[in-house]
Amino acid sequence: MATIQTDYRALAAGYLFPEISRRAATFLQEHPNTHLYRLGIGNTTEALSPTIVEALHHKVDLLSDRDTYTGYGDEQGDTALRVALQQFYHKRGVTLEADEFFISDGAKSDAAHVQSLFGTSDVVAVQDPAYPVYVDSNVVVGRAGTYEKKEGKYNKLVYLPATEENDFFPELPKEKVDIIYLCSPNNPTGAVATHEQLQQFVDYAKRHKAVIIFDAAYSEFISDDTLPRSIYEIEGAKECAIEINSFSKFAGFTGVRLGWSIVPKHLVVENSEVGEIHTMWFRHQVTFFNGASNISQAGGLAALTDQGLQESHEIIAYYMENATMIKEALESLGLTVYGGTNAPYVWVKTPNNLTSWEFFDQLLHQCHVLVTPGSGFGSSGEHYIRISAFGHKEQVALAVQSITENLQLN
């Protein structure tokens, strides 16, 4: 008799983004002639850049001819793409080997799958608030324990609060933990860790033979050159950190699907040898994954050329103008606003001590603007909302106008 994996039952009710979609659909059913301004889910909206499009078309043309057709590629990812990523990091002073890069279909998949490398009894620490996949992927393998609804937490996870008091970057764990999820620039708060802050976590991880899973998916949005874009800018990180990244946000590949992970050969944990975790991740990828699309990898290679990067940075600047527009408008209303400077998310404190979902509903019903409740990212996100700068500028301007004209704060 077949049985289910019962740890799925431990998932907290309603994944965040489907719940937002459900509420939006209900609202539109009740108000069928209303236009919704969608500033919620972080989905890119602007067209792929010309250099990327040309490369995608060229690859399709090659695949359409039997003389230039290719099937399965390198299991770890196209060699030219991994070399291009190696050079991309080297320009920022980070020295890695090309075979320490693993090409995938996106950072979200890697963030979930990479925890399979570690023991199911390992203690996991997550930034709070945090992108839901860090928590949920550990729930379904049994590391998280029971969900305590009153606290909004799982009883076996260690939560690292990122709050106003610590500038939205957490303090070190007070107890020994084994796996630490960090995200910088942070989704949802928009905060960016400094070299000094990351050095503290690297030193902690090395002391305790722990591993840091570092999500750098928004690193290209950092405009301040004094801030680190990679965990490997930090001394000692190659011995204790895995980095995941993506073309989704900086090159507009949310639908094209392409990302990468970095597992250094020097990475070790308590019971591993040098090189063992790297070999394990290679085995995982070639066992469970046949590689990213040849077409998307051609686009990724084009995105990393000088022209491709210039075009992508122009689109990033476009989104960041949206972020500035949102931030300045909300500040003009007297709201407390964070983020939106080195990240495409604006983190807004709810007025009048409203809960996240109450302010979500207020913006939906009064302003017809869809945002993301901060509580959906963890208990420390309560009393905040996240606003995404991804959107057509004209639509963002109309959303901002609707908020400034219709939001009733008293």
C-alpha positions as CSV (number, residue, x, y, z in Angstrom):
1,M,0.0,0.0,0.0
2,A,1.4,3.4,-1.0
3,T,1.5,6.2,1.6
4,I,2.2,9.9,1.4
5,Q,5.2,11.8,2.7
6,T,3.4,13.2,5.7
7,D,5.8,16.1,6.3
8,Y,3.9,17.9,3.5
9,R,1.0,18.1,6.0
10,A,3.2,20.3,8.2
11,L,3.3,23.1,5.7
12,A,1.5,26.2,7.0
13,A,-1.8,26.8,5.3
14,G,-1.8,28.7,2.0
15,Y,1.4,29.4,0.1
16,L,1.8,33.2,0.1
17,F,1.6,34.0,-3.5
18,P,-1.4,31.7,-4.4
19,E,-3.2,33.3,-1.4
20,I,-2.6,36.8,-2.9
21,S,-3.9,35.6,-6.2
22,R,-7.0,34.1,-4.6
23,R,-7.8,37.4,-2.8
24,A,-7.3,39.3,-6.0
25,A,-9.5,37.0,-8.0
26,T,-12.3,37.3,-5.3
27,F,-12.0,41.1,-5.4
28,L,-12.3,41.2,-9.2
29,Q,-15.3,38.9,-9.1
30,E,-17.0,41.4,-6.8
31,H,-15.8,44.4,-8.7
32,P,-15.6,43.2,-12.4
33,N,-15.0,46.6,-13.9
34,T,-12.1,47.6,-11.6
35,H,-8.5,47.7,-12.8
36,L,-6.0,46.2,-10.4
37,Y,-2.4,47.7,-10.2
38,R,-0.2,44.7,-9.4
39,L,2.8,45.6,-7.3
40,G,2.9,42.3,-5.5
41,I,4.8,39.4,-6.9
42,G,8.3,40.1,-8.1
43,N,7.8,39.2,-11.7
44,T,9.8,41.2,-14.4
45,T,7.7,43.0,-17.0
46,E,10.1,44.6,-19.5
47,A,11.1,42.9,-22.8
48,L,14.3,40.9,-23.1
49,S,17.2,43.0,-24.3
50,P,18.2,42.9,-28.0
51,T,21.5,41.1,-27.4
52,I,19.7,38.3,-25.5
53,V,16.9,38.0,-28.1
54,E,19.4,37.8,-30.9
55,A,21.2,34.9,-29.1
56,L,18.0,33.1,-28.4
57,H,16.9,33.3,-32.0
58,H,20.3,32.2,-33.3
59,K,20.2,29.1,-31.0
60,V,16.7,28.2,-32.2
61,D,17.9,28.5,-35.8
62,L,20.8,26.2,-35.1
63,L,18.4,23.7,-33.5
64,S,16.2,23.8,-36.6
65,D,19.0,22.4,-38.8
66,R,20.1,18.8,-38.5
67,D,23.7,19.8,-39.2
68,T,23.8,22.2,-36.2
69,Y,21.2,20.5,-34.0
70,T,22.4,19.6,-30.5
71,G,20.7,17.5,-27.9
72,Y,21.8,17.0,-24.3
73,G,24.5,19.4,-23.3
74,D,27.0,19.3,-20.5
75,E,25.2,18.0,-17.4
76,Q,26.7,20.6,-15.2
77,G,25.8,23.3,-17.7
78,D,27.3,24.6,-20.9
79,T,31.1,25.0,-20.5
80,A,31.2,28.3,-22.2
81,L,28.5,29.7,-19.9
82,R,30.3,28.4,-16.8
83,V,33.6,30.0,-18.0
84,A,31.7,33.3,-18.6
85,L,30.3,33.2,-15.1
86,Q,33.8,32.5,-13.7
87,Q,35.1,35.6,-15.6
88,F,32.0,37.6,-14.4
89,Y,33.0,36.9,-10.8
90,H,36.7,37.4,-11.4
91,K,36.0,41.0,-12.6
92,R,34.7,41.6,-9.0
93,G,37.8,40.1,-7.4
94,V,36.3,36.7,-6.8
95,T,38.4,33.8,-8.0
96,L,36.5,30.5,-8.6
97,E,37.0,27.5,-10.9
98,A,34.6,27.1,-13.8
99,D,33.6,23.6,-12.6
100,E,32.5,25.1,-9.3
101,F,29.5,26.6,-11.1
102,F,26.4,24.5,-11.7
103,I,23.8,25.8,-14.2
104,S,20.1,25.3,-13.3
105,D,16.6,26.5,-14.1
106,G,16.7,29.1,-11.4
107,A,17.6,30.1,-7.9
108,K,14.4,29.0,-6.3
109,S,15.0,25.4,-7.4
110,D,18.5,25.4,-6.1
111,A,17.5,27.0,-2.8
112,A,15.1,24.0,-2.3
113,H,17.2,21.2,-3.6
114,V,20.6,22.2,-2.1
115,Q,19.4,21.4,1.4
116,S,19.2,17.7,0.3
117,L,23.0,17.6,0.7
118,F,22.8,17.8,4.5
119,G,21.5,15.6,7.3
120,T,17.8,15.7,8.1
121,S,18.6,16.2,11.7
122,D,20.7,19.3,11.0
123,V,19.5,22.5,12.8
124,V,18.4,25.2,10.3
125,A,18.4,28.9,10.8
126,V,16.6,31.4,8.5
127,Q,16.4,35.1,8.3
128,D,13.0,36.3,9.4
129,P,11.4,37.6,7.3
130,A,12.6,35.4,4.4
131,Y,11.6,34.1,1.0
132,P,9.2,31.2,1.8
133,V,11.1,28.5,-0.1
134,Y,13.8,28.4,2.5
135,V,11.4,27.4,5.2
136,D,9.0,25.3,3.1
137,S,11.6,23.1,1.5
138,N,13.0,22.2,4.9
139,V,9.5,21.5,6.2
140,V,8.8,18.8,3.6
141,V,12.0,16.9,4.5
142,G,11.1,17.0,8.2
143,R,13.7,19.5,9.6
144,A,11.2,22.1,10.7
145,G,9.0,20.3,13.2
146,T,5.5,21.5,14.1
147,Y,4.0,24.8,13.0
148,E,3.0,26.9,16.0
149,K,0.2,29.0,14.6
150,K,0.1,31.5,17.5
151,E,3.8,32.3,17.0
152,G,3.8,31.8,13.3
153,K,6.9,29.6,13.5
154,Y,8.1,26.0,13.3
155,N,9.4,24.7,16.6
156,K,12.6,23.1,15.2
157,L,13.7,26.1,13.1
158,V,15.9,28.8,14.5
159,Y,14.6,32.2,13.4
160,L,17.0,35.2,13.0
161,P,14.9,38.3,13.3
162,A,15.7,41.1,10.8
163,T,14.0,44.2,12.2
164,E,14.1,48.0,12.4
165,E,16.3,47.7,15.5
166,N,19.1,45.8,13.7
167,D,18.6,47.5,10.3
168,F,17.0,44.4,8.9
169,F,20.1,42.2,9.1
170,P,20.0,39.5,11.8
171,E,22.3,38.9,14.8
172,L,24.4,35.7,14.9
173,P,22.5,32.6,16.3
174,K,22.8,32.4,20.0
175,E,22.9,28.6,19.8
176,K,24.8,26.2,17.5
177,V,23.1,25.8,14.1
178,D,24.2,23.8,11.1
179,I,22.5,25.4,8.0
180,I,22.0,29.2,7.7
181,Y,19.9,30.8,5.0
182,L,20.9,34.4,4.1
183,C,19.7,36.6,1.3
184,S,21.3,39.9,0.3
185,P,19.9,42.1,-1.2
186,N,17.2,40.8,0.9
187,N,13.8,39.7,-0.3
188,P,11.5,41.1,1.1
189,T,13.1,43.9,3.1
190,G,15.5,45.3,0.4
191,A,18.3,45.5,3.0
192,V,21.9,44.7,1.9
193,A,24.5,43.2,4.1
194,T,27.9,44.8,4.6
195,H,31.2,43.1,4.4
196,E,31.5,43.3,8.2
197,Q,28.1,41.7,8.8
198,L,28.8,38.8,6.4
199,Q,32.2,38.3,7.8
200,Q,30.6,37.6,11.2
201,F,28.4,34.9,9.8
202,V,31.3,33.3,7.9
203,D,33.4,33.3,11.0
204,Y,30.5,31.7,12.9
205,A,30.0,29.0,10.2
206,K,33.7,28.1,10.2
207,R,33.8,27.8,14.0
208,H,30.8,25.5,14.1
209,K,31.4,23.6,10.8
210,A,28.1,25.1,9.6
211,V,27.1,25.9,6.0
212,I,25.7,29.2,4.7
213,I,23.2,29.1,1.8
214,F,23.6,32.5,0.3
215,D,20.9,33.8,-2.1
216,A,22.4,36.6,-4.3
217,A,19.6,36.7,-6.8
218,Y,19.3,40.5,-6.6
219,S,23.0,41.3,-6.5
220,E,23.0,43.2,-9.8
221,F,20.6,45.7,-8.2
222,I,23.3,46.9,-5.8
223,S,24.5,50.4,-6.9
224,D,26.7,51.0,-3.9
225,D,30.1,49.6,-4.8
226,T,31.1,49.4,-1.1
227,L,28.6,46.6,-0.6
228,P,29.4,43.0,-1.4
229,R,27.6,41.3,-4.3
230,S,28.9,37.8,-3.5
231,I,29.5,35.9,-0.3
232,Y,32.9,34.9,-1.8
233,E,34.1,38.5,-1.4
234,I,34.3,37.6,2.3
235,E,37.5,35.9,3.6
236,G,36.9,32.2,4.4
237,A,33.6,31.9,2.6
238,K,34.7,29.2,0.2
239,E,35.1,26.9,3.1
240,C,31.6,27.4,4.5
241,A,29.2,28.8,1.9
242,I,27.1,27.9,-1.1
243,E,25.9,30.7,-3.3
244,I,22.8,30.6,-5.5
245,N,22.0,33.2,-8.2
246,S,19.8,33.7,-11.2
247,F,19.3,35.5,-14.5
248,S,15.6,36.0,-13.7
249,K,15.6,39.4,-12.2
250,F,18.7,41.1,-13.7
251,A,18.3,39.8,-17.2
252,G,14.5,39.3,-17.3
253,F,14.6,35.5,-17.4
254,T,11.7,34.8,-15.0
255,G,10.0,32.9,-17.8
256,V,13.1,31.9,-19.7
257,R,14.4,30.1,-16.6
258,L,18.1,30.1,-15.9
259,G,20.2,30.3,-12.8
260,W,23.4,28.9,-11.2
261,S,24.8,27.7,-7.9
262,I,28.4,27.7,-6.7
263,V,29.7,24.9,-4.6
264,P,33.4,25.5,-3.9
265,K,35.6,22.4,-3.7
266,H,37.0,23.7,-0.3
267,L,33.5,23.6,1.3
268,V,33.4,21.3,4.3
269,V,31.0,20.6,7.1
270,E,31.4,18.5,10.3
271,N,31.6,15.0,8.7
272,S,32.8,15.8,5.2
273,E,36.1,15.8,3.4
274,V,37.5,18.6,1.2
275,G,35.8,18.2,-2.2
276,E,33.1,15.8,-1.1
277,I,30.1,18.3,-1.0
278,H,31.1,19.6,-4.4
279,T,31.1,16.0,-5.8
280,M,27.8,15.3,-4.1
281,W,26.1,18.3,-5.7
282,F,27.5,17.3,-9.1
283,R,25.9,13.8,-8.5
284,H,22.6,15.4,-7.4
285,Q,22.4,17.5,-10.5
286,V,23.3,14.8,-13.0
287,T,21.0,12.3,-11.3
288,F,17.9,14.5,-10.9
289,F,18.4,17.1,-13.6
290,N,19.3,16.9,-17.3
291,G,20.5,20.4,-17.6
292,A,18.9,23.8,-18.4
293,S,17.6,24.4,-21.9
294,N,20.2,24.9,-24.6
295,I,18.2,27.9,-25.7
296,S,18.1,29.6,-22.3
297,Q,21.8,28.9,-21.8
298,A,22.6,30.7,-25.1
299,G,20.6,33.7,-23.8
300,G,22.5,33.6,-20.5
301,L,25.8,33.6,-22.3
302,A,24.7,36.7,-24.3
303,A,23.6,38.4,-21.1
304,L,27.1,38.1,-19.7
305,T,28.8,39.9,-22.6
306,D,29.7,43.5,-22.2
307,Q,26.8,44.6,-24.4
308,G,24.4,42.2,-22.7
309,L,25.3,43.5,-19.3
310,Q,25.0,47.1,-20.4
311,E,21.5,46.4,-21.7
312,S,20.4,44.5,-18.6
313,H,21.7,47.3,-16.3
314,E,19.6,49.8,-18.3
315,I,16.6,47.7,-17.5
316,I,17.6,47.5,-13.9
317,A,17.9,51.3,-13.8
318,Y,14.3,51.4,-15.2
319,Y,13.0,49.3,-12.3
320,M,15.0,51.2,-9.7
321,E,13.4,54.4,-11.0
322,N,10.1,52.8,-10.2
323,A,11.4,52.0,-6.7
324,T,12.3,55.6,-6.2
325,M,8.9,56.7,-7.4
326,I,7.1,54.4,-5.0
327,K,9.4,55.2,-2.0
328,E,9.2,58.9,-2.4
329,A,5.4,58.9,-2.8
330,L,4.8,56.7,0.3
331,E,7.2,58.8,2.4
332,S,5.3,61.9,1.3
333,L,2.2,60.4,3.0
334,G,4.1,60.0,6.2
335,L,4.6,56.3,6.0
336,T,7.8,54.6,7.2
337,V,9.6,53.1,4.2
338,Y,12.8,51.0,3.8
339,G,14.5,49.4,0.9
340,G,14.2,50.5,-2.7
341,T,17.8,51.7,-2.9
342,N,19.9,48.7,-3.7
343,A,17.1,46.3,-4.3
344,P,13.8,46.4,-6.3
345,Y,11.6,46.0,-3.2
346,V,10.2,48.7,-1.0
347,W,9.4,47.6,2.6
348,V,6.7,49.6,4.2
349,K,5.6,49.7,7.8
350,T,1.8,49.5,8.2
351,P,0.1,52.6,9.6
352,N,-2.0,52.6,12.8
353,N,-0.5,49.2,13.8
354,L,-2.5,47.4,11.2
355,T,-1.6,43.8,10.5
356,S,0.0,43.0,7.2
357,W,-3.1,41.5,5.7
358,E,-5.3,44.3,7.0
359,F,-3.1,46.9,5.2
360,F,-3.0,44.6,2.2
361,D,-6.8,44.6,2.1
362,Q,-7.0,48.4,2.6
363,L,-4.7,49.0,-0.3
364,L,-6.7,46.6,-2.4
365,H,-10.1,48.0,-1.6
366,Q,-9.3,51.7,-1.4
367,C,-6.6,52.0,-4.0
368,H,-7.0,48.9,-6.1
369,V,-3.3,48.2,-5.6
370,L,-2.0,44.7,-5.0
371,V,1.1,44.3,-2.7
372,T,2.6,41.5,-0.6
373,P,1.8,41.1,3.1
374,G,5.1,41.0,5.1
375,S,3.7,38.4,7.5
376,G,3.8,35.9,4.6
377,F,7.6,36.0,4.8
378,G,7.7,35.2,8.5
379,S,6.6,36.5,11.9
380,S,9.1,39.4,11.8
381,G,7.4,40.6,8.7
382,E,4.2,41.3,10.5
383,H,3.1,45.0,10.4
384,Y,4.9,45.4,7.0
385,I,4.1,45.1,3.3
386,R,6.4,44.6,0.4
387,I,5.9,46.6,-2.8
388,S,7.6,45.4,-5.9
389,A,9.2,47.9,-8.4
390,F,8.8,45.4,-11.2
391,G,6.2,46.8,-13.6
392,H,5.6,49.1,-16.5
393,K,6.5,52.6,-15.4
394,E,3.2,54.1,-16.5
395,Q,1.3,51.5,-14.5
396,V,3.5,52.0,-11.5
397,A,2.8,55.8,-11.8
398,L,-0.9,55.2,-11.9
399,A,-0.7,52.9,-8.8
400,V,1.3,55.5,-6.9
401,Q,-1.2,58.1,-7.9
402,S,-4.1,55.9,-6.7
403,I,-2.4,55.4,-3.3
404,T,-1.6,59.1,-2.8
405,E,-5.2,60.1,-3.7
406,N,-7.2,57.3,-2.2
407,L,-5.4,55.8,0.8
408,Q,-7.2,56.8,4.0
409,L,-4.6,56.8,6.8
410,N,-6.8,58.2,9.6
